[in-house]
Amino acid sequence: MALKVENTIKLVTPEKISYMSNSHLPYILPQIVIPSKKAKDQRIHVVYHVYDENLGKLVRIRYFKIPGDTPNEQITAAQMIVIPYISNKLTTGYVHNSNKLSNNKYYNPNKLTIIDAVNFAFNLKKARLGTRAKENYSYYINGFIDFIKENNYEKHSIEKFTGDIARQFQNYLGVKGFSNRTTNNFTDTIKTMVNVLLKQDNPPISKNPFLSLDIIKAGMGKNIAFNKEQKLAIFEYSKEKWPQAYFLAMFMYYTLMRTNEICSIQRKHIGYVQPGYIYLEGLDNTKRIFSRNIQITDHLAALFTEFGIWDLDPESYLFSKDRMLPGLTPIETKRMGGKYREWILDMIPDLKGKREYTLYSWKHTGVIGAYISGIAPFNIMRQTGHRDRQGFETYLKSLGLVTKTDFNEKMPNPVDF
C-alpha cells in the first residue's frame, strides 16, 4: 500500500551547485521510492544514477540500506540522511566501477573466506542480471554455500579453494541426485564467480579451481515426459490424496505453461482479455518478457467448474502458498516444484528418486500429446510461448518428436488429395 509522508516530515533537497544544470553530468541525483500497492517489492529505497567507468554509461542503482523500524522512520531517514549523503558523494566526483570490489575498509582480500568471496563476486555480478537470472544465480550459490558448510570449509580462506574442493563439490551434487545438466549449472555459476574475483586489481585467488574440472555430459532435455502407466498412477494417487495436485498437473498439461508462469496466474487473468483464454502478463525472466493469450480447452474449462475456479475472488491465485490451494499469497516457483515431488512423485514407486521426472514433465507430456495428435506446430508455439520457429524446433527435437519417420509416414501421395 502506498505510504503518505506525515506533514512533519519535510523533503530535503540537496543544495544545487552551479554546474548541476549541465545535461552531461555523470550522475542523476537520488530520490526516494515508496512502492505502490501493486509493486512486488514493498521495500522503501532510494534510486540514483551514476556513471560507470567500465560500461561507459550511466547505471541505475537502487539503495536499500535505509535505517528505521517503521515506514515513516525509513522515509525520514532516507530524506534527512541517505539522500544528502549520496548527493554529496555524487557531486564530489564519485565514479562507479561494476568490475571492482568495494574499496571500503571492510574489504581485505587476504581475509576473505570462500563464502565471503563468492558473495562479494555475486554482489558485483547481479547489477547486470535480470530478475530471473538473479534468482538462478542465488539458487546455485546457496547450494554451493550449503556444500561448504556441510564439509566444514566455512573458515577456509578463498586462497585455499583448490581443484580438489571443486571436484568434491561436483561429486557432492551427484550424490544429492541432481541431473548432469543441473550439476554443470552449479559448477559453471561458481566458476563465473571466481572469474569475477580474478578480474579485480588485487585478486584474492591466483587461479580458477574449476579449470581442471571436466564438464559432465548432459542430454538435450533435463525432463522426461510421463508414459501412460505413470500418468495413470499419478492421477489415481493424487485424486485420492491431494486433488489440487491433480488439478495442477492437468492445468500444466492443457495450458503448456511454465511453472513460474503458473505461480503468477490469478482468477482475474482467466477470460480477462477475451472468453476462452487466459491472459498471461509479461514476466521478467530469461525465457520471455511479453504477454500472450493461452487457450482454455473444453476439458480445462470443465476442470475449472469442478474445482470452483470460476467462483474465486479476482485477486486469488489459482495456486497459493497455502498448500497450493487458491489464495491471496502466491507460491514460489521452486517451492511448487519441490512440494509436487514431495507430495506426489516420491509417493509413486516407479518415480521415487528419479530426478528426471518433475512437475515440469507435465508440460513436456502436453507438448507430446499435442504434437502426436496432429495440432499444427504454430498453434503449439502459441500455447507454449515460443516466439521463433527455430527455438521451437530445437524444443521438439529435445523431446524426440522431430524425426525423419514423421515425414516418411505422414507425407501423402499426391493423388490422394
Secondary structure, DSSP 4 states (H G I P E B T S, - for coil): ------TT----PPPP-GGGG-TT-SEEEEEEE---TT-S----EEEEEEEETTTTEEEEEEE-----SSHHHHHHHIIIIIHHHHHHHHHTT--B-TTS---STT--TTS-BHHHHHHHHHHHHGGG--HHHHHHHHHHHHHHHHHHHHTT-TT-BGGG--HHHHHHHHHHHHHTT--HHHHHHHHHHHHHHHHHHHTSSS-S-SS-TTTTPPPPP--S-SS----HHHHHHHHHHHHHH-HHHHHHHHHHHHH---HHHHHH-BGGGBTSSSTTEEEE----SSS----EEEE--HHHHHHHHHTTGGGS-TT-BSSBTTTTSSBSSBPPHHHHHHHHHHHTGGGSTTTTT-TT--TTHHHHHHHHHHHHTT--HHHHHHHHT--SHHHHHHHHHHTT---HHHHHHHPPPGGG-
